[in-house]
């Protein structure tokens, strides 16, 4: 690994090197990024600690490699008003934008405003990935949105992926990896 100029770059390099698995979700999202799929709004959901944020970071890297502008929004940082939401999403109002919204559950009180802003403000070439613990509500599949929306339930890593993840983090022997993997249950 080449030395990074900034701490954030160092963290991003390590994050990319340590990312494991998620082949099927990444393939589905990649098909949207490359235009192979009509899906433009993707809801990633699953329990806390399952790797939703790590998946969003991997999607961001993939989108950047494709030359697409990546806009990241943390739902915890958006004010609880329609105006604050509109301001947070405004940078994504450009062709080929990839909007990654982590902690989307925090925007639940504004879910209809969020849906309407995305539908009205973003170009048809945009891809939106919303990540949260809860499955998307019906409003994301009404009025024809079922044609461009999908959901991905993120499950815990399987034992082989967990073993690879631990190896990438440099887990030293003689740790009983099977015991650690069983304890962590893929999280």
N, CA, C and O of each residue as an XYZ file, in Angstrom:
748
protein
N       0.847     -1.180      0.000
C       0.000      0.000      0.000
C       0.887      1.236      0.000
O       1.753      1.386      0.862
N       0.670      2.121     -0.969
C       1.403      3.379     -1.036
C       0.936      4.285      0.099
O      -0.239      4.272      0.467
N       1.853      5.066      0.650
C       1.450      5.961      1.736
C       0.400      6.968      1.260
O       0.470      7.487      0.146
N      -0.541      7.218      2.107
C      -1.617      8.160      1.792
C      -1.208      9.556      2.242
O      -0.451      9.729      3.197
N      -1.734     10.550      1.521
C      -1.447     11.937      1.883
C      -2.258     12.386      3.089
O      -1.809     13.229      3.866
N      -3.455     11.822      3.245
C      -4.329     12.234      4.336
C      -4.833     11.010      5.088
O      -4.839      9.901      4.553
N      -5.249     11.215      6.312
C      -5.784     10.112      7.112
C      -6.990      9.460      6.440
O      -7.128      8.237      6.453
N      -7.857     10.276      5.857
C      -9.031      9.739      5.178
C      -8.653      8.823      4.027
O      -9.302      7.801      3.804
N      -7.596      9.188      3.288
C      -7.126      8.334      2.201
C      -6.590      7.013      2.730
O      -6.829      5.958      2.142
N      -5.862      7.072      3.844
C      -5.333      5.847      4.454
C      -6.477      4.927      4.873
O      -6.433      3.719      4.644
N      -7.492      5.513      5.485
C      -8.652      4.719      5.909
C      -9.358      4.115      4.701
O      -9.750      2.949      4.734
N      -9.525      4.899      3.632
C     -10.207      4.412      2.433
C      -9.428      3.276      1.773
O     -10.026      2.315      1.288
N      -8.093      3.379      1.751
C      -7.269      2.320      1.173
C      -7.436      1.020      1.954
O      -7.639     -0.044      1.369
N      -7.349      1.113      3.262
C      -7.517     -0.084      4.097
C      -8.915     -0.662      3.954
O      -9.086     -1.880      3.895
N      -9.908      0.202      3.899
C     -11.291     -0.250      3.745
C     -11.449     -1.044      2.451
O     -12.079     -2.102      2.437
N     -10.879     -0.534      1.375
C     -10.975     -1.227      0.084
C     -10.247     -2.570      0.126
O     -10.743     -3.563     -0.407
N      -9.095     -2.602      0.744
C      -8.322     -3.844      0.822
C      -9.003     -4.892      1.695
O      -8.835     -6.090      1.464
N      -9.749     -4.469      2.669
C     -10.350     -5.390      3.629
C     -11.785     -5.773      3.301
O     -12.368     -6.615      3.983
N     -12.360     -5.173      2.273
C     -13.742     -5.480      1.907
C     -13.827     -6.911      1.369
O     -13.016     -7.330      0.544
N     -14.818     -7.642      1.851
C     -14.965     -9.063      1.508
C     -16.407     -9.361      1.135
O     -17.341     -8.791      1.698
N     -16.572    -10.268      0.172
C     -17.895    -10.815     -0.136
C     -18.814     -9.828     -0.811
O     -18.377     -8.908     -1.503
N     -20.095    -10.040     -0.595
C     -21.162     -9.178     -1.133
C     -21.200     -9.218     -2.656
O     -21.566     -8.236     -3.302
N     -20.820    -10.358     -3.224
C     -20.762    -10.515     -4.674
C     -22.113    -10.271     -5.327
O     -22.199     -9.512     -6.293
N     -23.169    -10.896     -4.821
C     -24.499    -10.752     -5.437
C     -25.044     -9.329     -5.307
O     -25.507     -8.776     -6.305
N     -25.009     -8.710     -4.123
C     -25.493     -7.325     -4.044
C     -24.690     -6.370     -4.928
O     -25.258     -5.493     -5.577
N     -23.374     -6.543     -4.949
C     -22.554     -5.663     -5.788
C     -22.854     -5.860     -7.268
O     -22.861     -4.895     -8.033
N     -23.100     -7.096     -7.676
C     -23.432     -7.357     -9.081
C     -24.756     -6.692     -9.458
O     -24.880     -6.118    -10.540
N     -25.738     -6.768     -8.570
C     -27.041     -6.149     -8.844
C     -26.906     -4.633     -8.948
O     -27.486     -4.015     -9.841
N     -26.151     -4.042     -8.048
C     -25.968     -2.594     -8.071
C     -25.112     -2.195     -9.273
O     -25.371     -1.171     -9.904
N     -24.110     -2.985     -9.587
C     -23.257     -2.718    -10.749
C     -24.071     -2.676    -12.035
O     -23.819     -1.844    -12.906
N     -25.051     -3.574    -12.154
C     -25.906     -3.581    -13.352
C     -26.656     -2.262    -13.488
O     -26.902     -1.802    -14.603
N     -27.020     -1.652    -12.371
C     -27.663     -0.336    -12.417
C     -26.658      0.744    -12.797
O     -26.964      1.638    -13.586
N     -25.458      0.656    -12.232
C     -24.433      1.660    -12.509
C     -24.010      1.662    -13.973
O     -23.696      2.716    -14.527
N     -23.999      0.506    -14.595
C     -23.552      0.406    -15.989
C     -24.702      0.532    -16.979
O     -24.479      0.547    -18.189
N     -25.935      0.624    -16.473
C     -27.092      0.757    -17.347
C     -27.634     -0.562    -17.866
O     -28.542     -0.567    -18.697
N     -27.100     -1.679    -17.396
C     -27.590     -2.990    -17.810
C     -28.948     -3.307    -17.200
O     -29.691     -4.133    -17.729
N     -29.271     -2.662    -16.103
C     -30.557     -2.862    -15.426
C     -31.292     -1.525    -15.369
O     -30.674     -0.463    -15.303
N     -32.612     -1.597    -15.395
C     -33.435     -0.387    -15.326
C     -33.535      0.164    -13.906
O     -33.991      1.290    -13.704
N     -33.117     -0.612    -12.941
C     -33.219     -0.213    -11.545
C     -32.394      1.037    -11.286
O     -31.222      1.111    -11.657
N     -33.017      2.016    -10.645
C     -32.331      3.261    -10.327
C     -32.384      3.594     -8.835
O     -31.597      4.407     -8.351
N     -33.307      2.969     -8.112
C     -33.414      3.198     -6.661
C     -33.275      1.842     -5.988
O     -34.091      0.945     -6.197
N     -32.236      1.704     -5.180
C     -31.928      0.425     -4.544
C     -31.930      0.627     -3.041
O     -31.232      1.491     -2.511
N     -32.718     -0.175     -2.374
C     -32.823     -0.125     -0.907
C     -32.057     -1.305     -0.338
O     -32.449     -2.456     -0.533
N     -30.975     -1.028      0.357
C     -30.202     -2.067      1.035
C     -30.613     -2.021      2.496
O     -30.539     -0.975      3.141
N     -31.046     -3.161      3.011
C     -31.454     -3.164      4.418
C     -31.002     -4.451      5.091
O     -30.779     -5.476      4.447
N     -30.876     -4.362      6.398
C     -30.467     -5.498      7.202
C     -30.152     -5.028      8.604
O     -30.148     -3.829      8.883
N     -29.889     -5.978      9.485
C     -29.640     -5.620     10.883
C     -28.357     -4.813     11.050
O     -27.476     -4.822     10.190
N     -28.278     -4.122     12.169
C     -27.087     -3.338     12.480
C     -25.850     -4.214     12.522
O     -25.883     -5.325     13.051
N     -24.761     -3.710     11.964
C     -23.500     -4.433     12.001
C     -23.311     -5.443     10.886
O     -22.294     -6.137     10.858
N     -24.261     -5.546      9.963
C     -24.178     -6.560      8.914
C     -23.291     -6.110      7.748
O     -22.883     -6.938      6.933
N     -22.990     -4.822      7.661
C     -22.084     -4.345      6.622
C     -22.698     -3.442      5.574
O     -22.171     -3.328      4.467
N     -23.808     -2.797      5.907
C     -24.464     -1.913      4.928
C     -23.567     -0.729      4.560
O     -23.445     -0.385      3.384
N     -22.957     -0.119      5.538
C     -22.089      1.033      5.270
C     -20.869      0.613      4.461
O     -20.444      1.335      3.559
N     -20.306     -0.542      4.775
C     -19.156     -1.048      4.005
C     -19.560     -1.303      2.557
O     -18.789     -1.027      1.638
N     -20.759     -1.825      2.354
C     -21.245     -2.046      0.990
C     -21.400     -0.708      0.265
O     -21.018     -0.594     -0.900
N     -21.949      0.296      0.931
C     -22.084      1.613      0.301
C     -20.720      2.173     -0.105
O     -20.582      2.763     -1.177
N     -19.718      1.987      0.748
C     -18.380      2.476      0.401
C     -17.844      1.733     -0.824
O     -17.213      2.342     -1.688
N     -18.091      0.421     -0.906
C     -17.656     -0.361     -2.069
C     -18.373      0.098     -3.332
O     -17.761      0.187     -4.396
N     -19.658      0.389     -3.222
C     -20.416      0.906     -4.364
C     -19.844      2.256     -4.793
O     -19.709      2.527     -5.986
N     -19.512      3.091     -3.827
C     -18.916      4.387     -4.134
C     -17.607      4.238     -4.896
O     -17.351      4.976     -5.848
N     -16.775      3.284     -4.479
C     -15.512      3.041     -5.192
C     -15.782      2.569     -6.616
O     -15.136      3.017     -7.564
N     -16.743      1.660     -6.755
C     -17.083      1.133     -8.074
C     -17.607      2.243     -8.982
O     -17.209      2.337    -10.143
N     -18.494      3.078     -8.456
C     -19.051      4.181     -9.244
C     -17.954      5.157     -9.659
O     -17.939      5.624    -10.798
N     -17.042      5.468     -8.747
C     -15.944      6.388     -9.071
C     -15.059      5.805    -10.169
O     -14.604      6.531    -11.053
N     -14.816      4.500    -10.114
C     -14.021      3.851    -11.165
C     -14.701      3.951    -12.526
O     -14.033      3.971    -13.560
N     -16.031      4.013    -12.522
C     -16.787      4.156    -13.766
C     -16.868      5.618    -14.213
O     -17.450      5.922    -15.255
N     -16.289      6.508    -13.428
C     -16.306      7.929    -13.766
C     -17.588      8.642    -13.388
O     -17.854      9.747    -13.861
N     -18.380      8.014    -12.539
C     -19.641      8.635    -12.126
C     -19.408      9.481    -10.883
O     -18.663      9.075     -9.991
N     -20.039     10.656    -10.810
C     -19.925     11.463     -9.587
C     -20.655     10.774     -8.432
O     -21.780     10.298     -8.589
N     -20.007     10.730     -7.285
C     -20.556     10.054     -6.108
C     -20.875     11.096     -5.049
O     -20.018     11.892     -4.663
N     -22.114     11.081     -4.587
C     -22.569     11.989     -3.534
C     -22.986     11.129     -2.356
O     -23.820     10.233     -2.490
N     -22.401     11.408     -1.204
C     -22.701     10.638      0.007
C     -23.501     11.510      0.967
O     -23.168     12.671      1.204
N     -24.563     10.924      1.513
C     -25.394     11.613      2.492
C     -25.580     10.681      3.676
O     -25.923      9.512      3.505
N     -25.355     11.194      4.867
C     -25.600     10.449      6.098
C     -26.920     10.962      6.663
O     -27.024     12.132      7.033
N     -27.921     10.098      6.731
C     -29.241     10.495      7.204
C     -29.238     11.117      8.587
O     -30.127     11.902      8.919
N     -28.244     10.772      9.397
C     -28.151     11.341     10.751
C     -27.763     12.811     10.728
O     -27.977     13.536     11.699
N     -27.188     13.246      9.602
C     -26.676     14.607      9.514
C     -27.628     15.559      8.799
O     -27.330     16.745      8.663
N     -28.770     15.050      8.340
C     -29.729     15.869      7.608
C     -30.760     16.412      8.591
O     -31.352     15.655      9.360
N     -30.969     17.702      8.566
C     -31.980     18.304      9.430
C     -33.361     17.748      9.116
O     -33.623     17.288      8.004
N     -34.224     17.796     10.092
C     -35.556     17.179      9.980
C     -36.579     18.073      9.296
O     -37.740     18.126      9.703
N     -36.140     18.779      8.249
C     -37.070     19.631      7.506
C     -36.960     19.316      6.015
O     -35.910     18.868      5.553
N     -38.019     19.542      5.273
C     -37.938     19.342      3.819
C     -36.847     20.200      3.171
O     -36.219     19.769      2.204
N     -36.620     21.388      3.685
C     -35.601     22.274      3.126
C     -34.196     21.707      3.343
O     -33.354     21.761      2.446
N     -33.950     21.168      4.530
C     -32.641     20.574      4.812
C     -32.420     19.331      3.948
O     -31.313     19.083      3.471
N     -33.468     18.572      3.758
C     -33.377     17.390      2.903
C     -33.057     17.794      1.468
O     -32.177     17.208      0.837
N     -33.764     18.786      0.957
C     -33.527     19.257     -0.411
C     -32.090     19.756     -0.566
O     -31.453     19.492     -1.587
N     -31.580     20.462      0.419
C     -30.205     20.965      0.358
C     -29.202     19.812      0.364
O     -28.195     19.867     -0.341
N     -29.467     18.775      1.148
C     -28.557     17.624      1.217
C     -28.523     16.845     -0.089
O     -27.486     16.293     -0.454
N     -29.652     16.796     -0.796
C     -29.735     16.020     -2.042
C     -29.355     16.825     -3.280
O     -29.084     16.238     -4.328
N     -29.328     18.135     -3.188
C     -29.070     18.997     -4.344
C     -27.789     18.648     -5.111
O     -27.798     18.717     -6.340
N     -26.695     18.278     -4.447
C     -25.487     17.944     -5.214
C     -25.666     16.759     -6.174
O     -24.866     16.590     -7.094
N     -26.688     15.953     -5.973
C     -26.924     14.789     -6.835
C     -27.740     15.119     -8.078
O     -28.038     14.228     -8.873
N     -28.097     16.357     -8.252
C     -28.929     16.759     -9.389
C     -28.080     16.981    -10.635
O     -28.123     18.047    -11.249
N     -27.305     15.957    -10.999
C     -26.464     16.033    -12.199
C     -26.476     14.683    -12.903
O     -26.746     13.651    -12.289
N     -26.181     14.706    -14.188
C     -26.176     13.476    -14.966
C     -25.214     12.453    -14.376
O     -24.116     12.788    -13.932
N     -25.652     11.201    -14.382
C     -24.850     10.050    -13.950
C     -24.505     10.046    -12.467
O     -23.664      9.255    -12.039
N     -25.125     10.901    -11.679
C     -24.827     10.946    -10.249
C     -25.186      9.618     -9.587
O     -26.151      8.952     -9.963
N     -24.388      9.260     -8.602
C     -24.673      8.109     -7.752
C     -24.823      8.660     -6.339
O     -23.859      9.128     -5.734
N     -26.037      8.598     -5.832
C     -26.355      9.117     -4.504
C     -26.394      7.955     -3.530
O     -27.199      7.035     -3.679
N     -25.527      7.998     -2.538
C     -25.454      6.963     -1.508
C     -25.954      7.557     -0.201
O     -25.348      8.480      0.343
N     -27.061      7.024      0.299
C     -27.663      7.540      1.526
C     -27.535      6.482      2.607
O     -28.232      5.467      2.577
N     -26.650      6.717      3.557
C     -26.481      5.808      4.687
C     -27.391      6.278      5.822
O     -27.756      7.451      5.905
N     -27.741      5.347      6.680
C     -28.643      5.657      7.799
C     -29.946      6.266      7.285
O     -30.448      7.240      7.845
N     -30.479      5.692      6.232
C     -31.708      6.198      5.611
C     -32.903      6.142      6.564
O     -33.859      6.900      6.397
N     -32.860      5.266      7.546
C     -33.963      5.175      8.515
C     -34.171      6.496      9.249
O     -35.285      6.802      9.675
N     -33.110      7.270      9.396
C     -33.217      8.560     10.076
C     -34.082      9.541      9.293
O     -34.562     10.533      9.843
N     -34.277      9.257      8.004
C     -35.084     10.132      7.160
C     -36.538      9.672      7.074
O     -37.315     10.226      6.296
N     -36.907      8.678      7.853
C     -38.266      8.123      7.793
C     -39.360      9.181      7.932
O     -40.356      9.098      7.213
N     -39.230     10.171      8.818
C     -40.294     11.183      8.890
C     -40.441     11.979      7.593
O     -41.491     12.573      7.347
N     -39.404     11.995      6.770
C     -39.421     12.738      5.506
C     -39.453     11.796      4.297
O     -39.073     12.186      3.193
N     -39.903     10.564      4.510
C     -39.806      9.566      3.439
C     -40.578      9.956      2.180
O     -40.120      9.679      1.072
N     -41.722     10.584      2.328
C     -42.473     10.992      1.142
C     -41.795     12.162      0.441
O     -41.755     12.219     -0.788
N     -41.264     13.091      1.224
C     -40.503     14.194      0.640
C     -39.252     13.662     -0.054
O     -38.898     14.122     -1.139
N     -38.583     12.690      0.574
C     -37.392     12.085     -0.009
C     -37.728     11.436     -1.348
O     -37.063     11.681     -2.354
N     -38.754     10.615     -1.345
C     -39.170      9.950     -2.581
C     -39.489     10.974     -3.663
O     -39.024     10.852     -4.797
N     -40.272     11.971     -3.317
C     -40.675     12.968     -4.306
C     -39.491     13.784     -4.823
O     -39.423     14.089     -6.013
N     -38.569     14.135     -3.947
C     -37.372     14.872     -4.378
C     -36.544     14.044     -5.350
O     -36.087     14.552     -6.375
N     -36.351     12.770     -5.030
C     -35.563     11.917     -5.910
C     -36.217     11.804     -7.278
O     -35.548     11.915     -8.305
N     -37.519     11.585     -7.287
C     -38.249     11.393     -8.539
C     -38.294     12.678     -9.370
O     -38.179     12.629    -10.595
N     -38.457     13.814     -8.716
C     -38.592     15.084     -9.440
C     -37.258     15.735     -9.784
O     -37.147     16.410    -10.807
N     -36.239     15.540     -8.940
C     -35.014     16.322     -9.065
C     -33.852     15.612     -9.749
O     -33.017     16.259    -10.380
N     -33.792     14.301     -9.632
C     -32.628     13.611    -10.175
C     -32.860     13.194    -11.624
O     -33.969     12.809    -11.996
N     -31.813     13.273    -12.435
C     -31.955     12.843    -13.835
C     -32.133     11.333    -13.930
O     -31.797     10.600    -13.000
N     -32.661     10.876    -15.057
C     -32.909      9.457    -15.260
C     -31.655      8.606    -15.248
O     -31.743      7.389    -15.084
N     -30.492      9.214    -15.417
C     -29.236      8.469    -15.399
C     -28.704      8.256    -13.981
O     -27.742      7.513    -13.789
N     -29.312      8.895    -12.998
C     -28.850      8.780    -11.609
C     -29.178      7.408    -11.044
O     -30.130      6.753    -11.466
N     -28.370      6.991    -10.085
C     -28.621      5.773     -9.316
C     -28.582      6.165     -7.851
O     -27.680      6.880     -7.414
N     -29.566      5.693     -7.091
C     -29.668      6.003     -5.670
C     -29.615      4.699     -4.889
O     -30.354      3.761     -5.188
N     -28.738      4.640     -3.884
C     -28.682      3.490     -2.996
C     -28.928      4.008     -1.590
O     -28.152      4.800     -1.056
N     -30.029      3.545     -0.998
C     -30.406      3.929      0.360
C     -30.148      2.742      1.273
O     -30.599      1.634      0.979
N     -29.440      2.944      2.365
C     -29.126      1.856      3.288
C     -29.682      2.152      4.669
O     -29.488      3.238      5.217
N     -30.371      1.177      5.216
C     -30.932      1.302      6.560
C     -31.306     -0.059      7.103
O     -31.168     -1.074      6.420
N     -31.768     -0.074      8.307
C     -32.129     -1.340      8.941
C     -33.494     -1.847      8.499
O     -33.726     -3.055      8.450
N     -34.389     -0.932      8.181
C     -35.755     -1.328      7.831
C     -35.928     -1.506      6.323
O     -35.305     -0.814      5.518
N     -36.793     -2.451      5.971
C     -37.145     -2.647      4.563
C     -37.885     -1.411      4.068
O     -38.530     -0.719      4.855
N     -37.799     -1.131      2.782
C     -38.492      0.056      2.255
C     -39.996     -0.100      2.359
O     -40.532     -1.204      2.260
N     -40.663      1.015      2.558
C     -42.125      1.015      2.615
C     -42.724      0.936      1.221
O     -42.031      1.073      0.213
N     -44.005      0.716      1.195
C     -44.739      0.573     -0.062
C     -44.633      1.801     -0.956
O     -44.711      1.690     -2.180
N     -44.457      2.969     -0.352
C     -44.401      4.202     -1.129
C     -43.272      4.183     -2.172
O     -43.323      4.932     -3.148
N     -42.265      3.341     -1.972
C     -41.152      3.240     -2.914
C     -41.487      2.377     -4.128
O     -40.694      2.274     -5.063
N     -42.656      1.763     -4.107
C     -43.045      0.874     -5.203
C     -44.390      1.268     -5.806
O     -44.928      0.539     -6.640
N     -44.940      2.412     -5.396
C     -46.197      2.937     -5.938
C     -45.932      3.812     -7.159
O     -44.801      4.227     -7.414
N     -46.989      4.077     -7.898
C     -46.955      5.034     -9.003
C     -45.877      4.738    -10.037
O     -45.259      5.655    -10.579
N     -45.654      3.460    -10.308
C     -44.681      3.058    -11.322
C     -43.251      2.943    -10.829
O     -42.375      2.500    -11.572
N     -42.998      3.336     -9.579
C     -41.635      3.224     -9.057
C     -41.175      1.773     -8.939
O     -39.979      1.500     -8.841
N     -42.138      0.842     -8.949
C     -41.761     -0.568     -8.906
C     -40.922     -0.948    -10.131
O     -40.219     -1.958    -10.108
N     -40.992     -0.157    -11.185
C     -40.228     -0.420    -12.401
C     -38.745     -0.069    -12.245
O     -37.897     -0.599    -12.962
N     -38.445      0.821    -11.310
C     -37.052      1.258    -11.149
C     -36.515      1.078     -9.730
O     -35.378      1.457     -9.450
N     -37.325      0.501     -8.826
C     -36.910      0.308     -7.435
C     -36.762     -1.167     -7.119
O     -37.491     -2.010     -7.641
N     -35.812     -1.458     -6.260
C     -35.648     -2.819     -5.771
C     -35.110     -2.762     -4.349
O     -34.681     -1.712     -3.872
N     -35.140     -3.889     -3.696
C     -34.575     -3.972     -2.359
C     -33.606     -5.133     -2.295
O     -33.777     -6.147     -2.970
N     -32.590     -4.967     -1.473
C     -31.597     -6.005     -1.240
C     -31.503     -6.200      0.261
O     -31.122     -5.287      0.993
N     -31.850     -7.389      0.715
C     -31.681     -7.727      2.127
C     -30.247     -8.211      2.307
O     -29.851     -9.223      1.730
N     -29.483     -7.495      3.096
C     -28.093     -7.856      3.340
C     -28.045     -8.812      4.519
O     -28.479     -8.493      5.626
N     -27.514     -9.975      4.255
C     -27.414    -11.020      5.273
C     -25.989    -11.063      5.827
O     -25.068    -10.517      5.220
N     -25.813    -11.709      6.975
C     -24.462    -11.841      7.524
C     -23.540    -12.592      6.560
O     -23.995    -13.351      5.703
N     -22.244    -12.362      6.720
C     -21.255    -13.063      5.910
C     -21.311    -14.559      6.185
O     -21.618    -14.980      7.300
N     -21.012    -15.360      5.165
C     -20.948    -16.803      5.400
C     -19.595    -17.125      6.052
O     -18.716    -16.263      6.084
N     -19.412    -18.342      6.570
C     -18.167    -18.671      7.286
C     -16.899    -18.459      6.452
O     -15.892    -17.996      6.987
N     -16.925    -18.783      5.159
C     -15.735    -18.579      4.326
C     -15.417    -17.093      4.182
O     -14.257    -16.689      4.263
N     -16.454    -16.282      3.968
C     -16.242    -14.832      3.870
C     -15.742    -14.267      5.202
O     -14.877    -13.391      5.229
N     -16.290    -14.770      6.293
C     -15.857    -14.318      7.621
C     -14.384    -14.660      7.841
O     -13.628    -13.848      8.375
N     -13.986    -15.843      7.437
C     -12.586    -16.257      7.572
C     -11.681    -15.334      6.740
O     -10.628    -14.899      7.205
N     -12.105    -15.045      5.517
C     -11.313    -14.150      4.662
C     -11.231    -12.751      5.256
O     -10.172    -12.124      5.222
N     -12.342    -12.258      5.802
C     -12.344    -10.940      6.428
C     -11.361    -10.891      7.592
O     -10.583     -9.945      7.713
N     -11.397    -11.903      8.442
C     -10.477    -11.946      9.580
C      -9.026    -11.994      9.106
O      -8.152    -11.369      9.707
N      -8.773    -12.734      8.032
C      -7.414    -12.810      7.489
C      -6.968    -11.444      6.974
O      -5.820    -11.048      7.176
N      -7.873    -10.720      6.309
C      -7.516     -9.402      5.773
C      -7.261     -8.384      6.874
O      -6.548     -7.401      6.675
N      -7.852     -8.633      8.039
C      -7.599     -7.761      9.181
C      -6.369     -8.211      9.961
O      -6.023     -7.618     10.983
N      -5.707     -9.264      9.474
C      -4.462     -9.709     10.082
C      -4.635    -10.478     11.370
O      -3.761    -10.440     12.236
N      -5.737    -11.172     11.512
C      -5.953    -11.975     12.712
C      -4.797    -12.965     12.833
O      -4.537    -13.747     11.919
N      -4.126    -12.921     13.944
C      -2.936    -13.746     14.137
C      -3.295    -15.111     14.712
O      -4.202    -15.240     15.534
N      -2.578    -16.106     14.269
C      -2.706    -17.433     14.856
C      -2.093    -17.364     16.245
O      -1.271    -16.470     16.443
N      -2.385    -18.169     17.190
C      -3.220    -19.360     17.084
C      -4.669    -19.128     17.492
O      -5.263    -19.964     18.174
N      -5.226    -18.028     17.090
C      -6.627    -17.758     17.394
C      -7.489    -18.867     16.795
O      -7.261    -19.298     15.664
N      -8.458    -19.315     17.542
C      -9.393    -20.337     17.036
C     -10.423    -19.620     16.168
O     -11.450    -19.157     16.665
N     -10.141    -19.532     14.874
C     -11.005    -18.782     13.963
C     -12.417    -19.349     13.924
O     -13.388    -18.599     13.822
N     -12.533    -20.658     14.003
C     -13.876    -21.247     13.964
C     -14.721    -20.759     15.143
O     -15.914    -20.499     14.983
N     -14.116    -20.634     16.316
C     -14.848    -20.140     17.492
C     -15.244    -18.669     17.299
O     -16.359    -18.273     17.637
N     -14.326    -17.866     16.754
C     -14.620    -16.450     16.522
C     -15.740    -16.311     15.498
O     -16.662    -15.516     15.680
N     -15.653    -17.089     14.419
C     -16.656    -17.023     13.368
C     -18.024    -17.465     13.893
O     -19.041    -16.846     13.582
N     -18.043    -18.513     14.671
C     -19.305    -18.978     15.249
C     -19.884    -17.929     16.195
O     -21.093    -17.695     16.201
N     -19.024    -17.298     16.994
C     -19.487    -16.282     17.929
C     -20.068    -15.074     17.177
O     -21.128    -14.567     17.543
N     -19.370    -14.615     16.122
C     -19.770    -13.410     15.404
C     -20.995    -13.643     14.523
O     -21.710    -12.690     14.212
N     -21.252    -14.862     14.123
C     -22.416    -15.225     13.306
C     -22.527    -14.402     12.019
O     -23.625    -14.061     11.580
N     -21.373    -14.089     11.423
C     -21.377    -13.391     10.151
C     -21.460    -11.884     10.237
O     -21.522    -11.210      9.208
N     -21.463    -11.340     11.447
C     -21.524     -9.888     11.612
C     -20.125     -9.336     11.812
O     -19.956     -8.127     11.970
